[in-house]
Amino acid sequence: MSYAFGPSGVPVSGPVRIDPAFGPSFGDGLADLMFTIVPMLVIGGFLFGIGFLIIRTAHNLQQPLLSRRARVVGRRMHVSSSGTDDHHHTHTSYYVTFEFDDGSREEFSVPGSQYGMLAEGDVGTLRSQGTWFKGFDREERGN
């Protein structure tokens, strides 16, 4: 036996008529679609990111370890933040641009400890492997 409630809130018995404004509608199909598509997109994006990381790592591992004379020509930081008012997180990424003797330039992501030790105009030997920064040995000034 099913019950429905009349306008006064009193249960009424008998056949239940569904009001089209509150019954099944196009929105239900859209909700089902969203619960299918959105998780697939999230999982797909996650797998794409992991795949990209694996490919980039494999590529860098196949590259030779280079030691080249370079000059620091630029430094920058990128600060990203996330969270709510109660739990706020920030992350800072550090980048340094090096110019080589042939005039070409490359930017590398560097650890914060290295970023703090490098200044624009520093000259030395840059060690890198693919897109990985491996170190920078500064030449003494005045030499």
N, C-alpha and C positions, 0 to 999 in steps of 0.2 A: 504494500500500500504506500502511496506517495502522498506527501503533503505539500501544499503551496500556501503561501501567506497572502491574504487579501490586503486591501488598502489600509485597513485598520490594524494590521499585524496579527489578526486572528487566523489560525490555520483553517484552510478550506479543504474539503475532500473532493474527490472526483477527478476527472481528467485535468491534467496540468497543462496550461497553455504557456508556451515560452514567449516572452516579449522579445520581438526582433532586436530591440535596442540592447538587450542584455544577453541574448542567446549566442549560439555559434555564428561566427562572422568571418569575413576575410582576414581579420586580425589574427585569428587562431592559426590559420595557415602560415601567416607571416611569422608568427612566433615560433612555430615548428621549424620553419626555414632558417630563422636566426639561430636557433639552438643547434642546427646542423652546420650551417655555413661558417659562423663565427669561430667555433672551436676548430674547424678544419683550417681556416685561415691562420689562426694563432699557432696551431701545431705545424702547419706548413712553413710559416715564418721562422719558427724556432729551428726546424730542420734545415732550412735554407741557411740560417746564420751559422749553425754548427758545421754544415758542409763547406761554407765559405771559409771558416776558420781552419778547417782541416786542409783545404786546398792551398790556402795562403801559407800555412806552416810547412806543408810538403814542398812548395815552391821555394821558400826561403832556405830550407835545409839543403836543397840541391844547388844553391848559389855558392860561389866561392867566398871565402872570408877575404874582404878587401881592406887594405891599409893605404889610405890616400891622404896627401897633404891637403888641408882644407882651412878655410877661415870662417868663423861664425859671423853670419850677416844678419841674422834675425832670430828673435825668440818670441814665443807667445804661449799663453795659457788658455785653456778652455775649461770653464767651470760649468758643470751640469748639476742640477739639483732635482730632487724628487721627494715625495712624501707629503705629509699633512702638517698642520700647524704644530701638532704634538710630537710628531716623529719626522723630523726633517733631516735629509741626508744630502751631502754635497760630495762631488768627486771632481778633482782637478787633474786635467791632462796637460802635460808639458811638451812643447815642440820646439825644436831648434833647426834653423835653416843653415846649411853649410854651402859655401861656394868653393869650387875646386879650381886648380890652376888653369884648366881649359875654359873657365867661365861658366860651366854648368853648375846648377844648384839642385840640392835635394833637401827635403825636410824630413826629419826623423822624430818619432815619439821617443822621449827620453825620460828616465826616472827623475823624480823631483830632486834627489840628491845630486844628480849630475847637472840638472838645470840650474841649480843654485851656484854651481862652480863655474859655469860658462858665462862669458860676457861677450857682447858684440865686439868684433875686432880681434878676438883671440885667434891665434894661428897655431896649428899643430897637426897631428896625425889622427885622422878619423878611421876607426875600425867599424866596418859594417858587413852584414851578410843579408843580401836581398833588401828587404825593407826594415830589417832589424838594426838598431843602433847597438854596437858592441862596446864602444868606449871612445874616448878622445884624450889623447896625450898632448897637453899644451906645451908649446915651445916656450922657453924662458924669454921674457921680454928683454930687449937690448942685445940679443944675439943676431 
